Amino acid sequence: QPQPSRKHAFTITSTAKAILVIEKEGVYNRLSEDRFFDRYPCILVTGKGYPDLATRALVYQLHKELESNIPIYGICDCNPFGIGILQSYEYGSLKMGYDGGDRY
């Protein structure tokens, strides 16, 4: 049996104006409970600290697939660890090995 092409398995659509990456799960929960996304149409994402490869890949694909490459904003602690977490979304993480540091 021929396998369906994974490249065209589904289409992502959204009316979101931005992707909001949130470092802390507690902040994510609060924004979700307050339905922040209703007041400002956005996609809320958290990696609960340093993100795993799947979370980074999700953010990458959403940014790439949604119309006009919607912007990605980040909320983090204003300290080196918080900045490092947001940088791992942009530049990757050499500690994760497989992604080579710049795949997602």
Secondary structure, DSSP 8 states (H G I E B T S, - for coil): -----GGGS-------SEEEEES-HHHHHHHHHTTHHHHS-EEEEE-SSS--HHHHHHHHHHHHHSTT---EEEE--SSHHHHHHHHHHHH--GGG-TTTTT--
